[in-house]
Each structure stands twice: as C-alpha cells, then as structure tokens.
Amino acid sequence: MKKLGQVLKEEGRSQLWLKNQLDKKGMNRDASQISRWCTGENEPTDEYICGIISEVLGLPKETIANCFKRFRKTDTEGLKF
C-alpha cells in the first residue's frame, strides 16, 4: 500500500500544504507529526483525521485509510468517517 507521502506527491501537494489545510479545518498539527504520517513512522489517532485528509485532498476515504495500517480494511464499507 502507498504511504500518505506518496499520495501527496501524486496529487502534486506537499506536507506543508497538508498541514495548512488541516490548520484551516481546526486540526492544528505540528509539521513533524505530518511528516511522520507521510513516512509511515506514525499514524493518525482516529478515522476522523483520515476523513479530513481525504476531504482536503478530494480523494476517496478508502484511499487515505489504506495509507495507514490501523484503518486498512478488506471491506471498506465499514469505515466510520
């Protein structure tokens, strides 16, 4: 599966762009936290954050959920966000 950083690159977006978009949504995150999500070193704490990331990128929620082990599902219909 792709990491969030790969998805951002494919979309022509940067980690800083994602941080700024999350800030606008009231989800203030440190740049180092975003970096850890992008490299797969760390994962968001809940599905809501994945939903916001998918919203700002304009991608299906399943695409973002699949970037993180804790949210990967074989049946994506069960996603809560």
C-alpha positions in Angstrom: 0.0 0.0 0.0 1.0 3.6 -0.6 2.1 5.9 2.2 0.5 9.2 2.7 3.6 11.0 1.4 3.3 9.1 -1.9 -0.3 10.1 -2.3 0.5 13.7 -1.6 3.3 13.6 -4.3 0.9 12.0 -6.8 -1.6 14.8 -6.2 1.1 17.5 -6.5 0.8 18.5 -2.9 3.4 18.9 -0.1 3.4 18.1 3.6 3.3 21.9 4.3 0.2 22.2 2.1 -1.5 19.4 4.1 -0.5 21.0 7.4 -2.0 24.3 6.3 -5.2 22.7 5.1 -5.6 20.8 8.4 -5.0 24.1 10.2 -7.8 25.7 8.3 -10.1 22.8 9.4 -9.2 23.4 13.0 -7.0 20.3 13.2 -3.7 22.0 14.1 -0.9 19.5 13.9 2.9 20.0 14.2 4.8 19.8 11.0 6.8 16.9 12.4 3.6 15.0 13.1 2.5 15.4 9.4 6.0 14.3 8.4 5.7 11.1 10.5 2.3 10.3 8.9 3.7 10.8 5.4 6.7 8.5 6.0 4.6 5.8 7.8 6.5 6.2 11.0 3.3 7.2 12.9 -0.4 7.1 12.2 -3.3 9.4 12.9 -5.1 8.6 16.1 -8.6 8.2 14.7 -10.6 7.8 11.4 -11.9 11.3 11.7 -8.5 12.7 10.8 -8.3 10.4 7.8 -11.7 11.7 6.7 -10.5 15.3 6.9 -7.3 14.4 4.9 -9.4 12.7 2.2 -11.7 15.8 2.1 -8.9 18.3 1.7 -7.2 16.2 -1.0 -10.5 15.4 -2.7 -9.8 11.7 -2.7 -12.0 8.7 -1.6 -11.7 8.0 2.1 -10.6 4.5 1.3 -7.5 5.8 -0.5 -6.4 7.6 2.7 -7.4 4.9 5.1 -5.3 2.4 3.1 -2.2 4.6 3.8 -2.4 3.6 7.5 -2.4 0.0 8.8 -4.8 0.7 11.7 -7.5 1.8 9.3 -6.9 -0.6 6.4 -9.9 -2.9 5.9 -10.6 -5.6 3.4 -14.2 -4.3 3.4 -14.0 -0.5 3.2 -17.8 -0.1 3.6 -17.3 -0.4 7.3 -15.3 2.9 7.5 -16.9 5.2 10.1 -15.8 8.5 8.6 
